Each structure stands twice: as C-alpha cells, then as structure tokens.
C-alpha cells in the first residue's frame, strides 16, 4: 500500500474513533511517523509497529489498556536484549 492509501485509511480510522477531520489527519500522520520510528528503533517490521500502535489507540479510546503494556514496552526484535 502506498503512503497516501495508508494515510487515508488511518484518517478514516481516527475519524471513526471520534476525532474531527483535522485532528484525524494529524493523528494519522503521527501514527505513520511513529510506526517508522518504532520499526527502526526495535528492528521490527513496520507492519508490526503499526499493529502495536493501533492496538494502543483503539484500546485507549475504549478506556482500556493494550495488552502490550503488561511488558511496558513496544515489541522488540527477537535478538534485542531487554532493557532495564
């Protein structure tokens, strides 16, 4: 999927979660940027980073806490040592 298609999907998702149109665009751009950052930092596929972020957003919107917060950190690459 190209960046524009992904952006539009994320804008629709954010709007569906209750964000106004301008806010949804900002949120979508932030999600895309953070997914790139997490992928680079953790050595994980970008899709996995985006999946993690979307879980955090959707659970948070519903008033819950994403299961990944049990570990307190985003997923790591299998060969990355845990950080204290």
Secondary structure, DSSP 8 states (H G I E B T S, - for coil): --HHHHHHHHHHHHHHTT--HHHHHHHHHHHHHHHHHHHHHHT--HHHHHHHHHHHHHHHHTT---GGGGTSS----TTS----
